[in-house]
Amino acid sequence: MGEVRRRSPKPLQVNPIKLPQTMGAALAFLGIDRCMPLMHGAMGCASFTKVFLTRHFSEPIAIQTTAVTDITAILDGGDYSIVEAVANITKKVVPELIGLHTTGLTETKGDDIRGVASKVHLPLVHVNTPDYEGGLESGWALAVSALIEQLVEERTQLDQKKVVLLPHVGLTPIEVEKIKEFVARFGFDVHALPDLSTSLDGYLGEKQGALSSGGIAVEQIRKLGDAFLVLSVGASMKRCARALLEKNAGMKHHHFDHLNGLEATDALVGILLEEAPIPEPHPGIVRWRRRLQDAMLDCHFSIGQTRFLIAGEPDQIAGLCASLVEAGGKVRVAVATVDSPQLVGIRAEKVLVGDLEDAEDHRNEYDLIVSNAHGERLAHACGKGLVLRGFPDWEQVGSQLRNDVLYEGGTSFLVEAANAAERMRSK
């Protein structure tokens, strides 16, 4: 952990890596089965999110909009637009849930979406996500908190085998699946909220363009209040865990800032062994731990002589930094999209909130970039190595199947980083 500079001194972002809260909320709602994310704002806001996520996941993305214009926002507010949009949606499909979230236009106008929600005679969760505040990570967390507060029923009984996983937005669909499977090997029944592992995992099934397909069911969300154990991953998800714990005072909660690398996964195993009905981990878990140890040894020389820059969402870069530092890497600069309490604990020599122009200003301090696809131009311009991570990844297919967490994913990430470092040096 090193110097933390809360924000770039510039009055604007020049080459941004930051994404809006509205997109994070829409993505969270896509992890609910047969849900319709309904963006309350201008048509362009929803179109941008739809195209952005379609390109990233190479999957059909279901998003609707209230299509508010500056004129309608001033003349009649948003009430009519929301009710009309819901009426139009339900002419063709009947969603199990509508995820209503706001944009900068309607937030500036001050529309009362809570009041409008009472006029909609369908299951609806509403959340305020102005895109002039926060970012992708906070939008996701706000939507998850709203899902818990407005849907989960209060309980007093506990199901000793039920575990609720609250993943941060930076976890890919396959990573959510791997964590669910990992925890299930200790004898638990695991429910992720949201669950992108069965909705945006690249599975070629019966896709419905109008509604999300796959994810946790609304009825399952309502019954999460009897879970024995809550596991939150990412500092942004602490608020969600607190909201869930209010539904049942008997729940146990364990928080992890990330699940990347040996130390973090060991901590998860230790917690699960304390709570699980089994005396020792599954042999497959033990074997992958040994593979990660071997990879740390094999990759140590390449990673140990490489200086890294990591840019992205705070929860994600915290985990990636930890993996590299454990293997001897030197994370010289970490550029976060937004401010977060997580930044204080990030294992990097210099941490700042900024953009890719700030990353370019520090180009003499690192050799290899770990960033989203926007970092490719920077890598070419500065002659640096590149490992693609985060949103968006439009340069490669299969980003939803990339796993960096737990013993297995940590092994893959170190090998990829080491190979990228060697290719860079061979140029």
C-alpha positions as CSV (number, residue, x, y, z in Angstrom):
1,M,0.0,0.0,0.0
2,G,1.4,3.4,-1.0
3,E,0.4,7.0,-1.7
4,V,-3.3,7.5,-2.3
5,R,-4.3,10.6,-4.3
6,R,-8.0,10.8,-4.1
7,R,-8.5,12.4,-7.5
8,S,-6.7,13.9,-10.5
9,P,-6.3,17.7,-10.2
10,K,-7.9,18.1,-13.7
11,P,-11.4,19.7,-13.9
12,L,-12.5,17.0,-16.5
13,Q,-11.7,13.6,-17.8
14,V,-9.9,13.5,-21.1
15,N,-9.6,9.8,-21.9
16,P,-12.1,8.3,-19.4
17,I,-12.3,4.7,-18.1
18,K,-15.2,5.6,-15.9
19,L,-18.7,4.3,-16.8
20,P,-22.1,5.6,-15.5
21,Q,-24.2,4.4,-12.6
22,T,-27.1,3.7,-15.0
23,M,-25.1,1.1,-16.8
24,G,-24.2,-0.6,-13.5
25,A,-27.8,-0.8,-12.4
26,A,-29.0,-2.1,-15.8
27,L,-26.3,-4.8,-15.6
28,A,-27.4,-5.8,-12.1
29,F,-31.1,-6.2,-13.3
30,L,-29.9,-8.4,-16.1
31,G,-28.8,-10.9,-13.4
32,I,-32.5,-11.4,-12.5
33,D,-34.5,-14.0,-14.5
34,R,-37.2,-12.5,-16.8
35,C,-36.4,-9.0,-15.6
36,M,-36.8,-5.9,-17.8
37,P,-34.4,-3.1,-17.0
38,L,-36.3,0.1,-17.6
39,M,-34.1,3.2,-17.9
40,H,-35.9,6.4,-17.0
41,G,-34.3,8.9,-19.3
42,A,-33.5,9.8,-22.8
43,M,-33.5,7.2,-25.6
44,G,-29.8,7.7,-26.2
45,C,-28.9,6.7,-22.7
46,A,-30.5,3.2,-23.1
47,S,-29.2,2.8,-26.6
48,F,-25.6,3.5,-25.5
49,T,-25.9,0.9,-22.6
50,K,-27.5,-1.7,-24.9
51,V,-24.9,-1.4,-27.6
52,F,-22.0,-1.2,-25.1
53,L,-23.1,-4.4,-23.3
54,T,-24.0,-6.2,-26.5
55,R,-20.5,-5.7,-27.8
56,H,-18.9,-6.6,-24.6
57,F,-20.8,-9.9,-23.9
58,S,-21.7,-10.7,-27.6
59,E,-25.2,-11.4,-26.3
60,P,-28.6,-9.9,-26.9
61,I,-29.2,-7.3,-24.2
62,A,-32.8,-6.5,-23.0
63,I,-33.2,-2.9,-22.0
64,Q,-36.2,-0.6,-22.3
65,T,-36.4,3.2,-22.0
66,T,-39.1,5.7,-21.0
67,A,-37.7,7.9,-23.9
68,V,-38.0,11.2,-22.0
69,T,-36.9,14.3,-23.9
70,D,-36.0,17.6,-22.5
71,I,-39.4,18.9,-23.6
72,T,-41.5,16.2,-22.0
73,A,-39.3,16.3,-18.9
74,I,-40.2,20.0,-18.4
75,L,-43.9,19.8,-19.5
76,D,-45.2,16.7,-17.7
77,G,-42.4,15.2,-15.7
78,G,-41.7,11.5,-15.8
79,D,-44.9,10.0,-14.4
80,Y,-46.6,9.6,-17.8
81,S,-43.5,8.3,-19.5
82,I,-43.0,5.5,-17.0
83,V,-46.6,4.3,-17.0
84,E,-46.7,4.5,-20.8
85,A,-43.4,2.6,-21.2
86,V,-44.7,-0.2,-18.8
87,A,-47.9,-0.4,-20.8
88,N,-46.0,-0.8,-24.1
89,I,-43.7,-3.4,-22.7
90,T,-46.5,-5.6,-21.3
91,K,-48.3,-5.6,-24.7
92,K,-45.8,-8.1,-25.9
93,V,-44.3,-9.7,-22.7
94,V,-45.1,-9.9,-19.0
95,P,-41.8,-9.5,-17.0
96,E,-41.4,-11.1,-13.6
97,L,-39.8,-7.8,-12.5
98,I,-39.2,-4.3,-13.8
99,G,-36.0,-2.7,-12.8
100,L,-36.7,1.1,-12.9
101,H,-33.6,3.3,-12.7
102,T,-33.0,6.9,-13.4
103,T,-30.5,8.9,-15.4
104,G,-29.0,12.4,-15.1
105,L,-31.9,14.0,-17.0
106,T,-34.7,12.8,-14.8
107,E,-32.7,13.2,-11.6
108,T,-32.1,16.8,-12.5
109,K,-35.8,17.2,-13.1
110,G,-36.4,15.5,-9.7
111,D,-38.9,12.9,-10.8
112,D,-40.5,10.9,-7.9
113,I,-40.0,7.4,-9.1
114,R,-41.0,5.9,-5.8
115,G,-44.4,7.6,-6.1
116,V,-44.8,6.5,-9.7
117,A,-43.9,2.9,-8.8
118,S,-47.1,2.6,-6.8
119,K,-49.1,3.3,-10.0
120,V,-47.5,0.3,-11.8
121,H,-49.4,-2.9,-11.1
122,L,-46.4,-5.3,-11.8
123,P,-43.5,-6.3,-9.6
124,L,-41.1,-3.3,-9.8
125,V,-37.9,-2.3,-8.0
126,H,-36.9,1.4,-8.3
127,V,-33.5,2.9,-7.7
128,N,-32.0,6.4,-8.2
129,T,-28.8,6.2,-10.2
130,P,-27.9,9.7,-11.6
131,D,-25.1,9.3,-14.0
132,Y,-23.4,12.5,-12.8
133,E,-22.5,10.7,-9.5
134,G,-20.6,7.5,-8.8
135,G,-19.8,4.9,-11.5
136,L,-20.5,1.4,-12.8
137,E,-19.6,-0.1,-9.4
138,S,-21.9,2.1,-7.3
139,G,-24.8,1.8,-9.8
140,W,-24.6,-2.0,-9.4
141,A,-24.4,-1.8,-5.6
142,L,-27.4,0.6,-5.4
143,A,-29.5,-1.7,-7.6
144,V,-28.6,-4.7,-5.5
145,S,-29.5,-2.8,-2.3
146,A,-32.8,-1.8,-3.8
147,L,-33.6,-5.4,-4.8
148,I,-32.9,-6.5,-1.2
149,E,-34.8,-3.7,0.5
150,Q,-37.8,-3.9,-1.7
151,L,-38.1,-7.7,-2.4
152,V,-36.5,-9.8,0.3
153,E,-39.0,-10.8,3.0
154,E,-38.2,-10.6,6.7
155,R,-37.6,-14.0,8.3
156,T,-36.8,-15.4,11.7
157,Q,-35.9,-19.0,10.7
158,L,-32.6,-20.0,9.2
159,D,-31.8,-22.6,6.5
160,Q,-28.4,-24.0,7.7
161,K,-27.4,-24.9,4.1
162,K,-28.3,-21.6,2.3
163,V,-25.6,-19.1,1.4
164,V,-26.1,-15.8,-0.3
165,L,-23.3,-14.5,-2.5
166,L,-23.2,-10.8,-3.1
167,P,-20.6,-10.3,-6.0
168,H,-19.2,-6.9,-7.1
169,V,-19.7,-5.7,-10.6
170,G,-16.2,-6.5,-11.7
171,L,-16.7,-10.3,-11.4
172,T,-17.4,-11.9,-14.7
173,P,-20.2,-14.5,-15.2
174,I,-17.8,-17.4,-15.1
175,E,-16.2,-16.0,-11.9
176,V,-19.6,-15.9,-10.2
177,E,-20.2,-19.4,-11.3
178,K,-16.8,-20.6,-10.0
179,I,-17.3,-19.0,-6.6
180,K,-20.8,-20.6,-6.4
181,E,-19.3,-24.0,-7.2
182,F,-16.4,-23.5,-4.8
183,V,-18.7,-22.7,-1.9
184,A,-21.1,-25.5,-2.9
185,R,-18.3,-28.0,-2.5
186,F,-18.4,-27.3,1.3
187,G,-22.0,-28.6,1.4
188,F,-23.9,-25.3,0.9
189,D,-26.8,-24.3,-1.4
190,V,-25.5,-21.0,-3.0
191,H,-27.6,-18.2,-4.4
192,A,-25.9,-15.2,-6.1
193,L,-27.6,-11.8,-6.2
194,P,-27.4,-10.7,-9.0
195,D,-26.4,-13.9,-10.9
196,L,-24.8,-13.2,-14.3
197,S,-23.4,-16.7,-14.3
198,T,-26.6,-18.0,-15.9
199,S,-27.8,-15.0,-17.8
200,L,-24.7,-13.5,-19.6
201,D,-22.4,-16.6,-19.6
202,G,-22.4,-17.1,-23.3
203,Y,-24.6,-20.2,-23.2
204,L,-26.4,-20.8,-26.5
205,G,-29.9,-21.4,-25.2
206,E,-33.3,-20.0,-25.8
207,K,-32.6,-16.3,-25.6
208,Q,-35.4,-13.7,-25.4
209,G,-34.6,-10.3,-26.7
210,A,-37.4,-8.6,-24.7
211,L,-36.5,-10.0,-21.2
212,S,-33.4,-11.2,-19.4
213,S,-32.9,-14.9,-19.7
214,G,-31.3,-16.7,-16.8
215,G,-30.2,-15.4,-13.4
216,I,-31.7,-15.7,-10.0
217,A,-35.6,-15.9,-10.0
218,V,-37.7,-13.2,-8.3
219,E,-39.2,-15.8,-6.0
220,Q,-35.8,-16.9,-4.9
221,I,-34.9,-13.3,-4.0
222,R,-38.0,-13.0,-1.9
223,K,-36.8,-16.0,0.2
224,L,-33.2,-15.0,0.7
225,G,-34.0,-13.8,4.3
226,D,-33.6,-17.3,5.7
227,A,-30.0,-17.7,4.6
228,F,-27.6,-19.0,7.2
229,L,-24.6,-17.2,5.7
230,V,-24.0,-14.1,3.6
231,L,-20.7,-13.7,1.7
232,S,-20.0,-10.2,0.2
233,V,-17.2,-9.7,-2.2
234,G,-16.0,-6.2,-2.9
235,A,-16.0,-3.1,-0.7
236,S,-18.9,-1.7,-2.7
237,M,-21.1,-4.6,-1.6
238,K,-20.9,-3.9,2.1
239,R,-24.0,-1.8,2.0
240,C,-25.9,-4.6,0.3
241,A,-24.9,-7.1,3.0
242,R,-26.1,-4.6,5.7
243,A,-29.5,-4.4,3.9
244,L,-29.8,-8.2,3.8
245,L,-28.8,-8.6,7.5
246,E,-31.7,-6.4,8.4
247,K,-34.1,-9.0,7.1
248,N,-33.0,-11.6,9.7
249,A,-30.9,-10.8,12.8
250,G,-29.7,-14.5,12.9
251,M,-27.7,-14.3,9.7
252,K,-23.9,-14.6,9.7
253,H,-21.9,-12.3,7.4
254,H,-18.3,-12.6,6.2
255,H,-16.9,-9.9,3.9
256,F,-14.0,-10.2,1.4
257,D,-12.6,-7.2,-0.4
258,H,-11.7,-9.6,-3.2
259,L,-11.2,-13.3,-3.9
260,N,-8.1,-13.0,-6.0
261,G,-4.8,-14.8,-5.2
262,L,-3.6,-17.3,-2.6
263,E,-4.2,-15.3,0.6
264,A,-7.8,-14.2,-0.1
265,T,-8.8,-17.7,-1.2
266,D,-7.2,-19.2,1.9
267,A,-9.2,-16.8,4.0
268,L,-12.4,-17.9,2.2
269,V,-11.5,-21.6,2.8
270,G,-10.9,-21.0,6.4
271,I,-14.3,-19.3,6.9
272,L,-16.1,-22.1,5.0
273,L,-14.4,-24.8,7.1
274,E,-15.6,-23.0,10.2
275,E,-19.2,-22.9,9.0
276,A,-19.4,-26.1,6.9
277,P,-20.5,-29.6,7.9
278,I,-17.3,-31.1,6.4
279,P,-13.9,-31.6,8.0
280,E,-11.6,-30.7,5.1
281,P,-11.8,-29.2,1.6
282,H,-12.6,-31.2,-1.5
283,P,-9.5,-32.8,-3.1
284,G,-10.0,-30.7,-6.2
285,I,-9.7,-27.5,-4.2
286,V,-6.5,-28.7,-2.6
287,R,-5.1,-29.6,-6.0
288,W,-5.8,-26.2,-7.5
289,R,-4.1,-24.6,-4.5
290,R,-0.9,-26.5,-5.3
291,R,-1.2,-25.5,-8.9
292,L,-1.4,-21.8,-7.9
293,Q,1.6,-22.2,-5.7
294,D,3.5,-23.8,-8.6
295,A,2.4,-21.0,-10.9
296,M,3.6,-18.3,-8.5
297,L,7.0,-20.0,-8.5
298,D,7.0,-20.4,-12.3
299,C,5.9,-16.9,-13.0
300,H,7.9,-15.2,-10.3
301,F,10.9,-14.3,-12.5
302,S,8.8,-12.7,-15.3
303,I,6.4,-10.9,-13.0
304,G,9.0,-10.0,-10.5
305,Q,10.9,-7.9,-13.0
306,T,7.8,-6.2,-14.4
307,R,6.3,-2.9,-13.4
308,F,2.6,-2.8,-13.7
309,L,-0.1,-0.2,-14.2
310,I,-3.7,-1.3,-13.4
311,A,-6.8,0.7,-14.3
312,G,-10.4,0.0,-13.6
313,E,-13.1,-0.2,-11.0
314,P,-11.8,-0.1,-7.4
315,D,-13.0,-3.6,-6.3
316,Q,-11.5,-5.2,-9.4
317,I,-8.1,-3.5,-9.3
318,A,-7.8,-4.3,-5.6
319,G,-7.9,-8.0,-6.5
320,L,-5.7,-7.8,-9.5
321,C,-3.1,-5.9,-7.6
322,A,-3.1,-8.5,-4.8
323,S,-2.5,-11.3,-7.2
324,L,0.4,-9.6,-8.8
325,V,2.1,-8.5,-5.6
326,E,1.8,-12.0,-4.1
327,A,3.8,-13.3,-7.1
328,G,6.5,-10.6,-6.7
329,G,5.1,-8.0,-9.1
330,K,5.5,-4.3,-8.6
331,V,2.3,-2.4,-9.1
332,R,3.6,1.1,-9.6
333,V,0.4,2.9,-10.4
334,A,-3.3,2.0,-9.9
335,V,-5.8,4.3,-11.6
336,A,-9.4,3.9,-10.2
337,T,-12.5,5.1,-12.0
338,V,-14.1,6.6,-8.8
339,D,-13.2,7.3,-5.2
340,S,-13.8,4.5,-2.8
341,P,-12.7,3.4,0.7
342,Q,-11.2,0.4,-1.0
343,L,-8.4,2.6,-2.4
344,V,-6.7,2.9,0.9
345,G,-6.0,-0.9,1.0
346,I,-5.0,-1.4,-2.6
347,R,-1.5,-2.9,-2.9
348,A,0.1,-0.4,-5.2
349,E,2.8,2.2,-4.8
350,K,0.6,5.0,-6.2
351,V,-3.2,5.1,-6.3
352,L,-5.2,7.8,-7.9
353,V,-8.7,8.5,-9.2
354,G,-8.4,9.6,-12.8
355,D,-8.4,8.6,-16.5
356,L,-6.1,7.1,-19.1
357,E,-4.5,10.5,-19.7
358,D,-3.2,10.3,-16.1
359,A,-2.0,6.8,-16.9
360,E,-0.1,8.2,-19.9
361,D,1.5,10.9,-17.7
362,H,3.1,8.2,-15.6
363,R,4.3,6.1,-18.6
364,N,7.9,6.1,-17.4
365,E,6.9,4.2,-14.2
366,Y,5.5,1.0,-15.7
367,D,6.1,-1.7,-18.4
368,L,2.7,-3.5,-18.6
369,I,-0.9,-2.2,-18.5
370,V,-3.8,-4.1,-17.1
371,S,-6.9,-2.3,-18.3
372,N,-10.0,-2.4,-20.4
373,A,-9.9,-2.2,-24.2
374,H,-9.4,1.6,-24.1
375,G,-6.0,0.9,-22.8
376,E,-4.9,-0.6,-26.1
377,R,-4.2,2.8,-27.7
378,L,-2.1,3.8,-24.7
379,A,-0.2,0.5,-24.9
380,H,0.6,1.1,-28.6
381,A,1.5,4.7,-28.2
382,C,3.8,4.1,-25.2
383,G,5.2,0.8,-26.3
384,K,3.8,-1.1,-23.3
385,G,2.5,-4.6,-22.8
386,L,-1.2,-5.1,-22.3
387,V,-3.5,-7.5,-20.5
388,L,-7.2,-6.8,-21.1
389,R,-9.5,-6.7,-18.1
390,G,-12.8,-4.9,-17.2
391,F,-15.5,-3.1,-19.2
392,P,-15.4,-2.8,-22.1
393,D,-13.5,-5.6,-23.8
394,W,-14.4,-5.2,-27.5
395,E,-11.1,-6.6,-28.8
396,Q,-11.5,-10.2,-27.8
397,V,-14.4,-12.6,-27.6
398,G,-15.2,-14.6,-24.5
399,S,-14.6,-12.0,-21.8
400,Q,-17.5,-13.5,-19.9
401,L,-15.5,-16.7,-19.6
402,R,-12.3,-15.1,-18.2
403,N,-11.6,-16.3,-14.7
404,D,-9.1,-14.6,-12.3
405,V,-10.5,-15.6,-8.9
406,L,-9.9,-18.4,-6.4
407,Y,-7.0,-20.8,-6.8
408,E,-7.9,-21.8,-10.4
409,G,-8.5,-18.3,-11.7
410,G,-5.4,-16.9,-9.9
411,T,-3.3,-19.5,-11.7
412,S,-4.6,-18.5,-15.1
413,F,-4.2,-14.8,-14.4
414,L,-0.5,-15.1,-13.3
415,V,0.3,-17.2,-16.4
416,E,-1.3,-14.7,-18.7
417,A,0.4,-11.8,-17.1
418,A,3.8,-13.5,-17.2
419,N,3.4,-14.4,-20.9
420,A,2.4,-10.9,-21.7
421,A,5.5,-9.6,-19.9
422,E,7.7,-11.9,-21.8
423,R,6.2,-10.9,-25.2
424,M,6.7,-7.3,-24.3
425,R,10.4,-7.9,-23.5
426,S,11.0,-9.8,-26.7
427,K,10.0,-6.9,-28.9
